[in-house]
Amino acid sequence: MTPADLSLTVLRAVRRAVDDGALRVDVPPRVKIERARPGGAGEYASSIALALARPAGRSALDVAGILEERLRGVPGLRAVEITGPGFLNFTLRSDTDADLVREILAAGTSYGHGTALAGTVVRLAGATEARAALVAETLVRLLRSQGAGVEAGSGDGERVHVHPGAPGGHGTDAVRWAFLRAAPHDRPLDPGPLLVPHERNPLFRVQYAHSRTRRLLVNARQLGFTPEPGRPGHPRHHAAPLLGALRDHPLALLSAARHRAPDRVARHLEAVADALLAFQHTVLPLGDEKPSAAHRSRLALAEAAGTVLAGGLSVLGISAPDRI
């Protein structure tokens, strides 16, 4: 279950509560899901009960209790807890790790694409300045990945004004990253350091992480085993940050599209890359160790991470080299 799936699951619980008369509110168009904060419980959390409390004429704790009843036993959820004034906290089942990897590998670089913005038509203002044109080009891919219609020119519909940045071409990966990694209202990054293959270079880390996943697959074949989604084995905490980053990918794309902010995709790719690079050392057998089911599972997880990195870089118009 991804955060997007969890959002729809909670939304369905709200709709059921309204349909059976337990809540008298307008069903919201969506439910926001976030990572659980310090002091919370589980992996994800939602403040939907607090948002519905006043229109429902009930306390947030009452609303949270009504929703918690309708979320019990949902496939993919191990636990639903209520904390604080009425936050809903969710713990996913550990066997959903394999389902997540299978979902990513089945979707390929389209993982995270969806229809959340279907019916929305966005008209992009024409741009001739280099950075504005690049951002607009990227927004077209982002918006369409979430089901939105995109048109150029004026007329009815939402109009997006892309903030101009520094002059210059955008034919290289480094310049694209420099323009897109900075928030639209900030100055673009200096592309010079982005040309240096060093761990302090975030673009290099993202592209290198993708290339590492390809190399791991090659090395595994030489050792006689292939990826197979399953449990990553002990110690699971090595895989947890990477699994979390992959689950967050659909939300990162949707958030970037809604806020017209390609920098959110770039930041998310950095998080995926850093988690993958910390995890990669557990993938292949060491010394005389024989390949096991855990190794096959970890290899599948690494392949899924590479798929997400390639898909995210593609949205930004940046290459995902197999070798660096």
C-alpha positions as CSV (number, residue, x, y, z in Angstrom):
1,M,0.0,0.0,0.0
2,T,1.4,3.4,-1.1
3,P,0.6,6.7,0.6
4,A,-1.7,7.4,-2.4
5,D,-3.5,4.1,-1.8
6,L,-3.7,4.9,1.9
7,S,-5.2,8.3,1.1
8,L,-7.9,6.7,-1.0
9,T,-8.5,4.1,1.7
10,V,-9.1,6.8,4.4
11,L,-11.3,8.7,1.9
12,R,-13.5,5.6,1.4
13,A,-13.8,5.3,5.2
14,V,-15.1,8.8,5.4
15,R,-17.5,8.1,2.6
16,R,-18.8,5.0,4.3
17,A,-19.2,6.9,7.6
18,V,-21.3,9.6,5.7
19,D,-23.3,7.0,3.8
20,D,-24.3,5.1,7.0
21,G,-25.1,8.3,8.9
22,A,-22.3,8.2,11.4
23,L,-21.0,11.5,10.1
24,R,-22.9,14.4,8.6
25,V,-20.3,16.2,6.5
26,D,-19.4,16.9,2.9
27,V,-17.0,14.2,1.8
28,P,-13.7,16.0,1.0
29,P,-12.1,15.7,-2.4
30,R,-9.0,14.1,-1.0
31,V,-7.3,13.1,2.3
32,K,-3.8,14.3,3.1
33,I,-1.4,11.6,4.3
34,E,2.0,12.6,5.8
35,R,4.9,10.8,7.4
36,A,4.3,10.3,11.1
37,R,6.0,13.0,13.1
38,P,8.0,12.6,16.3
39,G,5.7,11.7,19.1
40,G,3.3,10.1,16.8
41,A,2.9,6.4,16.1
42,G,3.2,4.2,13.0
43,E,4.6,5.2,9.7
44,Y,2.0,7.6,8.3
45,A,-0.6,10.0,9.8
46,S,-3.6,12.1,8.8
47,S,-5.3,15.0,10.4
48,I,-8.6,14.4,8.6
49,A,-10.5,13.9,11.8
50,L,-9.5,17.4,13.0
51,A,-10.6,18.9,9.7
52,L,-14.0,17.2,9.8
53,A,-14.7,17.8,13.5
54,R,-16.3,21.3,13.3
55,P,-18.5,20.7,10.3
56,A,-19.6,17.4,11.8
57,G,-20.4,19.1,15.1
58,R,-18.4,16.5,17.0
59,S,-15.0,16.3,18.7
60,A,-12.0,15.3,16.6
61,L,-11.5,12.2,18.9
62,D,-15.1,11.1,18.1
63,V,-14.6,11.5,14.4
64,A,-11.2,9.7,14.6
65,G,-12.9,6.8,16.5
66,I,-15.6,6.6,13.8
67,L,-13.0,6.4,11.0
68,E,-10.8,4.0,13.0
69,E,-13.7,1.5,13.2
70,R,-14.1,1.6,9.4
71,L,-10.4,1.1,8.8
72,R,-10.0,-2.1,10.9
73,G,-9.0,-5.1,9.0
74,V,-8.3,-3.2,5.8
75,P,-5.8,-5.2,3.7
76,G,-2.3,-3.7,3.9
77,L,-2.9,-2.0,7.3
78,R,-1.4,-3.6,10.4
79,A,-2.6,-1.0,12.8
80,V,-4.6,2.2,13.1
81,E,-4.0,4.3,16.2
82,I,-5.4,7.6,17.5
83,T,-3.0,10.0,19.1
84,G,-3.2,13.5,20.4
85,P,-6.3,15.5,19.8
86,G,-7.5,13.1,17.0
87,F,-4.7,12.3,14.6
88,L,-5.0,8.9,12.8
89,N,-1.7,7.0,12.7
90,F,-1.1,4.1,10.4
91,T,1.3,1.1,10.4
92,L,1.5,-0.9,7.2
93,R,1.8,-4.6,7.1
94,S,5.4,-5.8,6.5
95,D,4.3,-8.2,3.7
96,T,3.3,-5.1,1.7
97,D,7.0,-4.5,1.0
98,A,7.0,-7.2,-1.7
99,D,3.7,-5.9,-3.1
100,L,5.2,-2.4,-3.3
101,V,8.3,-3.7,-5.2
102,R,6.0,-5.7,-7.6
103,E,3.9,-2.7,-8.2
104,I,6.9,-0.5,-9.1
105,L,8.5,-3.1,-11.4
106,A,5.1,-3.7,-13.1
107,A,4.5,0.0,-13.7
108,G,8.1,0.7,-14.7
109,T,9.1,4.4,-15.0
110,S,5.3,5.2,-14.9
111,Y,5.1,4.3,-11.2
112,G,3.5,7.2,-9.4
113,H,1.6,8.4,-12.4
114,G,-2.2,8.6,-11.7
115,T,-5.5,10.4,-12.3
116,A,-5.7,12.6,-9.2
117,L,-5.9,15.7,-11.4
118,A,-8.1,14.3,-14.1
119,G,-10.6,17.0,-15.2
120,T,-8.2,19.8,-14.4
121,V,-7.1,21.9,-17.4
122,V,-4.0,24.0,-16.9
123,R,-3.0,26.7,-19.5
124,L,0.7,27.6,-19.3
125,A,1.7,31.1,-20.1
126,G,4.1,31.3,-23.0
127,A,7.7,31.7,-22.1
128,T,10.8,32.6,-24.1
129,E,13.3,33.0,-21.2
130,A,15.4,29.9,-20.8
131,R,14.6,28.9,-17.3
132,A,10.9,29.7,-17.6
133,A,10.7,27.7,-20.8
134,L,12.4,24.7,-19.1
135,V,10.1,24.8,-16.1
136,A,7.1,25.0,-18.3
137,E,8.2,22.0,-20.3
138,T,8.7,20.1,-17.1
139,L,5.4,21.1,-15.7
140,V,3.7,19.7,-18.8
141,R,5.1,16.3,-18.1
142,L,4.3,16.5,-14.4
143,L,0.7,17.6,-14.8
144,R,0.0,15.0,-17.5
145,S,1.5,12.3,-15.3
146,Q,-1.3,13.1,-12.8
147,G,-4.1,13.1,-15.4
148,A,-4.3,16.9,-15.9
149,G,-4.9,18.4,-19.3
150,V,-2.4,21.0,-20.4
151,E,-2.9,23.7,-23.0
152,A,-0.8,26.7,-24.1
153,G,-2.0,30.2,-24.4
154,S,-4.8,32.2,-22.8
155,G,-8.5,31.5,-22.3
156,D,-10.6,29.7,-19.7
157,G,-8.9,27.5,-17.1
158,E,-6.1,27.9,-14.7
159,R,-3.1,29.9,-15.9
160,V,0.4,29.2,-14.6
161,H,3.0,32.0,-14.7
162,V,6.5,30.5,-14.5
163,H,9.0,32.6,-12.6
164,P,12.0,33.6,-14.7
165,G,15.5,32.8,-13.6
166,A,19.1,33.3,-14.8
167,P,19.7,33.3,-18.5
168,G,21.5,30.5,-20.3
169,G,20.9,27.3,-22.2
170,H,19.4,24.2,-20.7
171,G,20.7,21.4,-23.0
172,T,22.8,19.7,-20.3
173,D,21.7,17.6,-17.3
174,A,23.7,19.9,-15.0
175,V,21.9,23.1,-16.2
176,R,18.5,21.4,-16.1
177,W,19.2,20.3,-12.5
178,A,20.5,23.8,-11.6
179,F,17.2,25.4,-12.9
180,L,14.8,22.8,-11.6
181,R,16.3,21.9,-8.2
182,A,15.9,25.5,-7.0
183,A,12.3,26.5,-6.1
184,P,10.8,28.6,-8.9
185,H,11.0,31.8,-6.8
186,D,14.7,31.2,-5.9
187,R,17.8,31.8,-7.9
188,P,19.0,28.8,-9.9
189,L,21.9,26.8,-8.6
190,D,25.4,27.3,-10.0
191,P,25.7,24.5,-12.7
192,G,29.5,24.4,-12.4
193,P,29.7,22.2,-9.2
194,L,27.1,19.9,-10.7
195,L,29.6,18.9,-13.4
196,V,32.0,17.4,-10.8
197,P,31.5,13.7,-10.1
198,H,31.6,14.0,-6.3
199,E,29.3,12.8,-3.4
200,R,28.6,16.4,-2.5
201,N,27.1,16.9,-6.0
202,P,23.4,15.9,-5.6
203,L,22.9,15.3,-9.4
204,F,25.9,13.0,-9.4
205,R,24.5,11.1,-6.4
206,V,21.1,10.6,-8.1
207,Q,22.6,9.4,-11.4
208,Y,25.2,7.3,-9.7
209,A,22.6,5.6,-7.5
210,H,20.7,4.7,-10.7
211,S,23.8,3.3,-12.3
212,R,24.6,1.3,-9.1
213,T,21.2,-0.5,-9.4
214,R,22.0,-1.5,-13.0
215,R,25.5,-2.8,-11.9
216,L,24.0,-4.7,-9.0
217,L,21.8,-6.6,-11.5
218,V,24.8,-7.4,-13.7
219,N,26.8,-8.6,-10.7
220,A,24.0,-10.7,-9.4
221,R,23.6,-12.5,-12.7
222,Q,27.3,-13.3,-12.6
223,L,26.7,-14.8,-9.2
224,G,23.8,-16.9,-10.6
225,F,20.7,-15.2,-9.1
226,T,18.0,-12.8,-10.2
227,P,15.7,-10.3,-8.4
228,E,12.6,-11.7,-6.7
229,P,10.3,-9.5,-4.6
230,G,9.9,-10.8,-1.0
231,R,11.1,-10.0,2.5
232,P,14.4,-8.1,2.6
233,G,15.5,-10.2,5.6
234,H,17.4,-9.1,8.7
235,P,18.3,-6.4,9.4
236,R,15.1,-4.9,8.0
237,H,15.9,-1.4,9.3
238,H,18.5,-1.1,6.5
239,A,15.7,-1.4,3.9
240,A,13.1,0.7,5.8
241,P,14.3,4.2,4.7
242,L,14.4,3.0,1.0
243,L,11.0,1.4,1.2
244,G,9.6,4.6,2.8
245,A,11.1,6.8,0.0
246,L,9.7,4.5,-2.7
247,R,6.2,4.6,-1.1
248,D,6.4,8.4,-1.0
249,H,7.2,8.7,-4.7
250,P,3.5,8.9,-5.9
251,L,2.8,11.7,-3.4
252,A,6.0,13.5,-4.4
253,L,4.9,13.6,-8.0
254,L,1.4,14.6,-7.2
255,S,2.5,17.3,-4.8
256,A,5.0,18.7,-7.4
257,A,2.2,18.8,-10.0
258,R,-0.3,20.5,-7.6
259,H,2.1,23.1,-6.5
260,R,3.7,23.5,-9.9
261,A,7.1,22.8,-8.2
262,P,9.5,20.5,-10.1
263,D,12.0,21.1,-7.3
264,R,10.0,18.7,-5.1
265,V,10.7,15.9,-7.5
266,A,14.4,16.7,-7.5
267,R,14.5,16.8,-3.7
268,H,12.6,13.5,-3.5
269,L,15.1,11.8,-5.9
270,E,17.9,12.9,-3.7
271,A,16.2,11.1,-0.8
272,V,15.7,7.9,-2.8
273,A,19.3,8.0,-4.0
274,D,20.7,8.5,-0.5
275,A,18.6,5.7,0.9
276,L,19.6,3.4,-2.0
277,L,23.3,4.1,-1.6
278,A,23.1,3.3,2.2
279,F,21.2,0.1,1.4
280,Q,23.2,-1.2,-1.6
281,H,26.0,-2.9,0.5
282,T,23.4,-5.4,1.8
283,V,22.3,-6.6,-1.7
284,L,25.1,-9.0,-2.8
285,P,26.5,-11.9,-0.8
286,L,29.8,-11.3,0.9
287,G,32.7,-13.6,0.8
288,D,31.7,-17.3,0.7
289,E,28.1,-16.4,1.5
290,K,25.6,-18.1,-0.9
291,P,22.8,-16.1,-2.5
292,S,19.6,-16.5,-0.5
293,A,15.9,-15.5,-0.8
294,A,16.8,-12.3,1.2
295,H,19.5,-11.4,-1.4
296,R,17.0,-11.9,-4.2
297,S,14.5,-9.7,-2.4
298,R,17.0,-7.0,-1.8
299,L,18.1,-7.1,-5.4
300,A,14.4,-6.6,-6.4
301,L,14.2,-3.7,-4.1
302,A,17.3,-2.1,-5.6
303,E,15.9,-2.6,-9.1
304,A,12.7,-0.9,-8.0
305,A,14.7,2.0,-6.6
306,G,16.5,2.3,-9.9
307,T,13.2,2.3,-11.7
308,V,11.9,5.2,-9.6
309,L,15.1,7.2,-10.1
310,A,14.9,6.7,-13.9
311,G,11.2,7.7,-13.9
312,G,11.8,10.8,-11.8
313,L,14.8,11.9,-13.9
314,S,12.7,11.4,-17.0
315,V,10.0,13.8,-15.7
316,L,12.8,16.4,-15.2
317,G,14.2,15.7,-18.7
318,I,17.5,14.4,-17.2
319,S,19.3,11.3,-18.3
320,A,19.6,8.1,-16.2
321,P,22.9,6.5,-17.3
322,D,23.4,2.8,-16.8
323,R,27.1,3.4,-16.1
324,I,29.0,6.4,-14.7
